Amino acid sequence: MTGVWNYLTRNDTPKRIDKPPADPDLIKVAGEFEAYEPNATYAKLKLPPTMNCPPYPQIKPDNFPPIQPLDPPLRAIIDSMWKRAEPAKAATRSSITVGLRGQAAPIGPAPKQEALYHPHVNPLTQFNDDPHAFARDWGYTNTIERTNAVTFRGDSRPPNWVISKDMGFFPPNAREDDFYLYGVVFGKFKDYMKRRYDRDISMADYVSALSGTAPSAEAKTVLVNYMMWRKICEGEAFHLGRMVADEALKGYISTSRALPMSVYFATGRATKPSGWVYVTQVKGGFIVPTLKNYWGTHEQEIANWGPIRAADIVGFQKVALSGDGLSPIYIRPTFRKTEPKAFRKVFDTLSHKPPSALN
C-alpha cells in the first residue's frame, strides 16, 4: 500500500469502505475488520509523533466486565514487599570457606578471589538516584488506580504478524524468541555482570547457560549467575515502577491514551518511515502515574498485566512518520456494535481530532 490517504469528505459520520485496497500485510486478518475512511476534517491538525504531546482523555468503555481483584499470588507479592537481605560490606566474616573447588573446606584465610564482596546491583537498570538493588516500594502499587480502557499501542509489526501469527501482544517475561533472548536479554545480563562483578560475559558462555550445558568452569559460573539473575528479574516482574524504568523481563504490556505517543513507538521512536497503531482493550489496567509523582512516566500510559490477546486488539491503522494515515481505519464490527461510543472516540482520535475536543 503506497501513498497517504487524503479524503475530502466533511461528513461527520464514519464512512465505511466496502472494498478496501488489498494489502499483503493484513490479508490474513482483513476479513475480521471493517474499513473506514478517516475524517479528513482534522487531517491538517495532526500532531507529529512525540513523547511530549498534550494530554488525551481516556476512552472508557460502557460494557466491559467489572475490574477483577488481582490474583492472590500477585497480591501476596505486593503485600509482603521485598526486604533487603544482603549483608553489610563491613560485616564480620568467618575465615572458613565452603566448597572450594570441590575439596574439603580448609580453615584459614579465604583466598583473595573468594573474599571479594560484590554488593547487589539493580538487575536491569543502573539508577542514578536510587541506590537500592531491590525494589522496596511494593506497597505503592496498592495506591495505583486501575481502570477499564480502550487504548493505543504502536508497533512496527503488521497485523498478519501481531494478530494472526503471534495471537496478540505478550509481555517481555513471556518471550522466548531468539531475537529477544540473544539480543535484549543477553545485553541486560552482560550489563548486570559488568556492573556487579566487573566481568565481561561472552556470547558463547551465555549460549551455554541458556542451553543448560557448561563445558568450562567459566561457563558454569555464568550458568549459576544467569539462573540467579533471572530469579531476581522474575521477582520484580510485577513491579510497576521498575517496569517504567525498564520493560525487559517484566510482565506488563504498555499502552497509551495518546495517539502521537503511539505513532512515535510505531515508527521505532520516530526513526522509521512507517508503522502500525493498534487499538487495544485493557481490562483492569494500571494508570501509570505521571513523572511529578513518586515515580512514573509522561507517556500517558495504561499498563496491562499479562498479555493482550488477539481478540482484544479491536482496530489498527498503518501510519507514516509524519502521523498521516497510510491505510483506512480498521475496526472489529463486534467492538463497533457493543461499544458504539468508544468506537466513535477511537475513530475521531485516529482521524486526528484534537485531544481537547475529544471529550
C-alpha angles and dihedrals in degrees: 000000000000136000132025121286107243109184120185099196118122093191109129093208115091107255118216121221109222095197111025116193116273114259122184090209092068106024092116095054106026092100090062093059140058119227123227134187111241113243103259092202090089100035094108091049096062117133120226120247106276145148090229111058133140116278115275121211119246115256103228119198122222101211109037116127117262116279109268123221116257117271111270094247091055092046090051090054092052096044096046094048123194121285122206106246105167116117121250114262091238095047117132111257130198118246090227115104121201128218099356106187091329094299131116110287110256123217114236140064113342116245111266095246091052094048096058113117115222110188116210119264130196107285096229115011136037104228113204093197100036118065094182117108094201127043112259100179102076090131090065089070087069089066096053113108117236124209149169111243147158107232144167133248127187120217135164092219118094125236093261087063103036100039105025104030105029095028093223140324117318126194120252094252089062096052119108101162119129094243091059099038096046096034116033101017095044090051092050093047092046090051092049093051091049094049095046105033103014085236125144113221121209123220089237093059090044091053089050090052092051092049093046093240122120113183095173139039090249091052090050090054090049091049093053093046092046093053091049092046093051090051090053090049091047090054091056097042091106097044105113095197093053089047089057089053096046126358095198112123093357125133099233137096113215120223132167141214090216123085097201089053091052092048088051092058093038089061095049095265090318095308101106128068095236147358143160132276113206127201110224136190110224115193116195093352126169119250100223111222121245121254092262089070129075089287131339148112140265093226094100085238132184108188122210117209108225128357129335102223124220091254089060092055097090102171148001144184134195110237137192126228087255090059093251118139113250094188140025118278108265119207133175109247091222090059092048091052100043097037107031095158093048090045090056092049091049090050092048092047093051088047087058098249105172113264091235088062097046099084 
